[in-house]
Amino acid sequence: MNIQYYGDYCFKISTKPAGRATEDVVIWTDLLEKGSGLRAPQGQADIVFLTHGNTEGVKESLKGEPTVIDTPGEYSAKGIAALGFAAFQDTEEGATRGQNTVFIFESEEIHIAFLGALGHDLSPEILDKLNGVDILFLPVGGFGTIDPKLAAELTRKIEPKLVIPMHYKIAGLTLPLQTEKAFCEAIGNCPTEVLLKLNIKKKDIEEKKMEVVLLERGV
């Protein structure tokens, strides 16, 4: 599995759910929105997970006829099994900033949780569904989502093997976000290097516990 970061909530995940000798399935998450200050990436897509916002940017940015998953429910596409759970972008049940969907999906025996633009603590019911997650993607920069302190608290509740922060201040992103350092300090786990991309197999993470991985923004 290969994971690349493009800023804010946008990741490209290339994976082989059917085995090593098969073609990659390319997954994208929450494409960059207009006005973010960053250029939306271009490329082929098989599956797009949208936790919030609309689907307009998918056809503008991505090639192919991807399966777009943007609401709570149970899904199966291209060999990827996924579950979506209703959440919100604020602490007022969506009254201020709207709905958000928490996604869990699995490929190559790696279980991934993508929290999207989560703006509140998670319910015991959703936390129970996240039990056993290998890789957790969560927002850490505040501004309409959870702040670094709550992000660290949620990480400790979920206890993933790897943690990949998103939605934090990086060069070019115009949103008034905090940096990733505040989260790393809150969780007490600051990596010494930033990776260009993450190549990972199930066996690589079996002994890890809440290890923070920071990724450079791709172009």
C-alpha positions as CSV (number, residue, x, y, z in Angstrom):
1,M,0.0,0.0,0.0
2,N,1.3,3.4,-1.0
3,I,0.0,6.6,0.6
4,Q,0.7,10.2,-0.6
5,Y,-0.4,13.5,0.8
6,Y,-1.6,16.5,-1.2
7,G,-2.6,18.8,1.6
8,D,-5.7,19.5,3.8
9,Y,-7.7,16.2,3.7
10,C,-6.5,15.0,0.4
11,F,-4.6,11.7,0.1
12,K,-4.0,9.2,-2.7
13,I,-3.9,5.6,-1.6
14,S,-2.7,3.0,-4.1
15,T,-3.4,-0.6,-3.0
16,K,-3.8,-4.1,-4.3
17,P,-6.8,-5.6,-2.6
18,A,-6.8,-8.7,-4.8
19,G,-3.1,-9.5,-4.3
20,R,0.4,-8.7,-5.4
21,A,0.1,-9.7,-9.1
22,T,-3.0,-7.6,-9.7
23,E,-3.4,-4.0,-10.8
24,D,-3.6,-1.1,-8.3
25,V,-6.9,0.3,-7.0
26,V,-6.4,4.0,-6.6
27,I,-8.3,5.7,-3.8
28,W,-8.6,9.4,-3.3
29,T,-9.9,11.3,-0.2
30,D,-11.6,14.7,0.1
31,L,-10.2,16.6,-2.9
32,L,-8.8,20.1,-2.3
33,E,-11.5,22.8,-2.5
34,K,-11.3,26.0,-4.5
35,G,-10.1,28.8,-2.3
36,S,-7.8,26.6,-0.2
37,G,-4.7,28.1,-1.8
38,L,-3.5,24.7,-3.1
39,R,-3.9,23.3,-6.6
40,A,-6.1,20.2,-6.8
41,P,-4.1,17.1,-7.9
42,Q,-4.8,15.3,-11.2
43,G,-4.8,11.6,-11.8
44,Q,-6.6,8.3,-12.3
45,A,-9.2,7.3,-9.6
46,D,-11.1,4.1,-8.9
47,I,-12.7,5.2,-5.6
48,V,-13.2,8.6,-4.0
49,F,-14.2,9.0,-0.4
50,L,-15.8,12.4,0.4
51,T,-16.4,13.0,4.0
52,H,-17.9,16.5,3.5
53,G,-18.5,19.0,0.7
54,N,-19.8,18.1,-2.7
55,T,-18.8,15.9,-5.6
56,E,-18.3,18.7,-8.2
57,G,-14.5,18.6,-8.1
58,V,-14.3,14.9,-8.8
59,K,-14.9,15.1,-12.6
60,E,-12.8,18.3,-12.8
61,S,-9.7,16.8,-11.2
62,L,-9.7,13.0,-11.6
63,K,-9.7,10.7,-14.6
64,G,-11.8,7.6,-15.1
65,E,-15.2,6.7,-13.8
66,P,-14.6,6.4,-10.0
67,T,-17.0,5.2,-7.5
68,V,-17.8,8.2,-5.3
69,I,-18.7,7.3,-1.7
70,D,-20.0,10.4,0.2
71,T,-22.7,9.2,2.6
72,P,-23.0,6.9,5.6
73,G,-23.6,3.2,4.7
74,E,-22.1,-0.1,3.8
75,Y,-20.1,-0.3,0.5
76,S,-18.1,-2.7,-1.6
77,A,-16.2,-1.4,-4.7
78,K,-13.1,-2.7,-6.6
79,G,-12.4,-5.2,-3.8
80,I,-12.6,-2.6,-1.1
81,A,-15.1,-3.0,1.7
82,A,-16.1,0.2,3.5
83,L,-18.4,1.5,6.2
84,G,-19.5,5.1,6.7
85,F,-20.8,6.6,9.9
86,A,-22.7,9.8,10.4
87,A,-20.9,12.6,12.2
88,F,-20.6,16.4,12.2
89,Q,-18.2,19.2,11.5
90,D,-19.1,21.0,14.7
91,T,-20.3,20.3,18.3
92,E,-23.9,21.3,17.4
93,E,-24.9,18.3,15.4
94,G,-24.1,20.0,12.1
95,A,-26.0,23.2,12.8
96,T,-23.0,25.5,12.1
97,R,-20.8,23.6,9.6
98,G,-22.8,20.6,8.5
99,Q,-22.5,16.9,8.2
100,N,-19.3,14.8,8.1
101,T,-18.9,11.0,7.4
102,V,-16.4,8.9,9.2
103,F,-15.2,6.1,6.9
104,I,-13.6,2.7,7.7
105,F,-12.2,0.6,4.9
106,E,-9.9,-2.4,4.5
107,S,-7.4,-3.5,1.9
108,E,-4.3,-5.8,2.1
109,E,-5.5,-6.8,5.6
110,I,-4.8,-3.2,6.7
111,H,-7.8,-1.5,8.4
112,I,-8.0,2.3,7.9
113,A,-10.1,4.9,9.6
114,F,-10.5,8.3,7.9
115,L,-12.2,10.8,10.2
116,G,-12.6,13.6,7.6
117,A,-13.6,17.1,8.9
118,L,-14.6,15.8,12.3
119,G,-15.6,18.6,14.7
120,H,-16.4,16.7,17.9
121,D,-15.6,13.8,20.2
122,L,-16.7,10.5,18.9
123,S,-19.6,8.5,20.4
124,P,-19.0,5.2,22.1
125,E,-20.8,3.5,19.3
126,I,-18.4,4.8,16.6
127,L,-15.3,4.3,18.8
128,D,-16.4,0.7,19.1
129,K,-16.4,0.4,15.3
130,L,-12.9,1.8,15.2
131,N,-11.5,-0.9,17.5
132,G,-8.5,-2.6,15.8
133,V,-7.8,0.1,13.3
134,D,-4.3,0.0,11.9
135,I,-4.0,3.4,10.3
136,L,-5.9,6.5,11.6
137,F,-6.2,9.7,9.5
138,L,-7.4,12.5,11.6
139,P,-7.6,16.4,11.5
140,V,-5.3,18.1,14.0
141,G,-5.3,21.8,13.1
142,G,-8.5,23.1,14.5
143,F,-10.5,25.7,12.5
144,G,-13.9,24.0,12.2
145,T,-12.5,20.6,13.3
146,I,-11.1,19.1,16.4
147,D,-8.1,20.8,17.9
148,P,-4.7,19.2,18.6
149,K,-5.6,18.3,22.2
150,L,-8.8,16.5,21.3
151,A,-7.1,14.8,18.3
152,A,-4.5,13.4,20.8
153,E,-7.3,12.3,23.1
154,L,-9.1,10.5,20.3
155,T,-5.9,8.8,19.2
156,R,-5.4,7.4,22.7
157,K,-9.0,6.1,22.7
158,I,-8.7,4.4,19.3
159,E,-5.1,3.2,19.8
160,P,-4.2,2.7,16.1
161,K,-0.8,1.4,15.0
162,L,-0.1,4.4,12.8
163,V,-1.4,8.0,13.0
164,I,-1.4,10.2,9.9
165,P,-2.3,13.9,10.7
166,M,-4.2,16.0,8.2
167,H,-5.8,19.4,8.0
168,Y,-2.9,21.4,9.5
169,K,-1.0,24.4,8.4
170,I,1.4,23.9,5.5
171,A,2.9,26.2,2.9
172,G,0.3,27.5,0.5
173,L,-2.8,26.5,2.4
174,T,-4.7,29.6,3.2
175,L,-6.8,28.3,6.1
176,P,-6.0,29.6,9.6
177,L,-4.8,26.3,11.0
178,Q,-2.5,25.3,13.7
179,T,0.7,23.4,12.8
180,E,1.2,19.6,13.2
181,K,3.7,20.3,16.0
182,A,0.9,21.1,18.5
183,F,-0.6,17.6,17.9
184,C,2.7,15.8,18.0
185,E,3.5,17.5,21.4
186,A,0.0,16.6,22.7
187,I,0.4,13.0,21.8
188,G,4.1,12.9,22.9
189,N,5.3,11.4,19.6
190,C,7.1,13.7,17.2
191,P,8.7,12.0,14.2
192,T,12.2,13.1,13.3
193,E,11.6,13.1,9.6
194,V,8.9,13.9,7.1
195,L,8.3,11.2,4.4
196,L,7.8,11.8,0.7
197,K,5.3,8.9,0.7
198,L,4.5,5.9,2.9
199,N,4.9,2.4,1.5
200,I,3.4,0.0,4.0
201,K,2.6,-3.7,4.4
202,K,0.6,-5.3,7.2
203,K,3.7,-7.0,8.6
204,D,5.5,-3.6,8.9
205,I,3.0,-2.2,11.4
206,E,2.1,-5.2,13.6
207,E,4.3,-4.2,16.5
208,K,3.7,-0.4,16.3
209,K,1.4,1.6,18.6
210,M,0.2,5.2,17.9
211,E,3.3,6.0,15.8
212,V,2.9,9.4,14.1
213,V,3.7,9.6,10.4
214,L,4.1,13.0,8.7
215,L,4.0,13.2,4.9
216,E,5.3,15.9,2.6
217,R,2.8,17.4,0.3
218,G,3.0,16.0,-3.2
219,V,2.4,18.0,-6.4
